[in-house]
Amino acid sequence: MKRLIIIFLASISMLFSPAQAIIKPVRPHLEAVKESVVYITKTGKKYHKGDCSYLKQSKIQTTKKEAIANGYTACSRCNP
């Protein structure tokens, strides 16, 4: 019985560990930076993902925010 109580208390203390509250995910920040990069062409009015097949002729890197501010809209094929 003592063994069960000790196991129970140990598992409860692990749930409320202050170390878990300190750990913050880094990945969402990196993904947000990666997602903000889009590509435009010299003549088109759409912005694209880097691997879109519509970027064969030209591929100019910009941010999604800048592309939208300059009147570009999202490509319907790659849907960035």
C-alpha positions as CSV (number, residue, x, y, z in Angstrom):
1,M,0.0,0.0,0.0
2,K,2.8,2.4,0.8
3,R,4.4,1.7,-2.5
4,L,1.2,2.7,-4.4
5,I,0.9,5.9,-2.4
6,I,4.5,6.8,-3.2
7,I,4.0,6.0,-6.9
8,F,0.8,8.1,-6.9
9,L,2.5,11.1,-5.2
10,A,5.5,10.9,-7.5
11,S,3.3,10.9,-10.6
12,I,1.2,13.8,-9.2
13,S,4.4,15.8,-8.5
14,M,5.6,15.3,-12.1
15,L,2.3,16.8,-13.4
16,F,2.9,20.0,-11.5
17,S,6.6,20.4,-12.1
18,P,7.7,24.0,-12.3
19,A,10.3,23.0,-14.9
20,Q,7.6,22.2,-17.4
21,A,6.2,25.7,-17.1
22,I,9.6,27.2,-18.0
23,I,10.0,25.3,-21.3
24,K,8.6,27.3,-24.2
25,P,8.3,26.1,-27.7
26,V,10.7,27.7,-30.2
27,R,9.4,26.1,-33.4
28,P,6.3,28.3,-33.9
29,H,8.5,31.3,-34.1
30,L,10.7,29.7,-36.7
31,E,7.7,28.6,-38.7
32,A,6.2,32.1,-38.7
33,V,9.4,33.4,-40.2
34,K,9.5,30.7,-42.8
35,E,5.9,31.2,-43.7
36,S,6.3,35.0,-44.3
37,V,8.6,34.4,-47.3
38,V,6.8,34.2,-50.6
39,Y,7.8,34.6,-54.2
40,I,6.5,36.9,-57.0
41,T,7.3,37.0,-60.7
42,K,8.3,39.9,-62.9
43,T,5.0,40.1,-64.8
44,G,2.4,38.3,-62.6
45,K,0.1,39.6,-59.8
46,K,0.1,36.5,-57.6
47,Y,2.5,35.5,-54.8
48,H,3.6,31.9,-54.5
49,K,5.4,29.2,-52.4
50,G,9.0,28.6,-53.4
51,D,8.2,25.3,-55.1
52,C,5.2,26.5,-57.2
53,S,5.3,25.4,-60.8
54,Y,4.2,28.9,-61.9
55,L,7.7,30.2,-60.9
56,K,9.5,28.8,-63.9
57,Q,10.3,32.1,-65.6
58,S,11.2,34.3,-62.7
59,K,11.3,34.0,-58.9
60,I,11.7,37.1,-56.8
61,Q,11.7,36.7,-53.0
62,T,9.6,39.0,-50.8
63,T,7.5,38.8,-47.7
64,K,3.8,37.9,-47.7
65,K,3.1,41.3,-46.0
66,E,5.0,43.2,-48.7
67,A,3.3,41.3,-51.5
68,I,-0.2,42.0,-50.2
69,A,0.7,45.7,-49.6
70,N,1.8,45.9,-53.3
71,G,-1.5,44.4,-54.6
72,Y,-0.5,40.8,-55.1
73,T,-2.9,38.0,-54.2
74,A,-2.4,34.4,-53.4
75,C,-1.8,31.8,-56.1
76,S,-4.7,29.4,-56.4
77,R,-2.4,26.5,-57.2
78,C,0.1,26.5,-54.4
79,N,-2.1,28.4,-51.9
80,P,0.7,30.1,-49.8
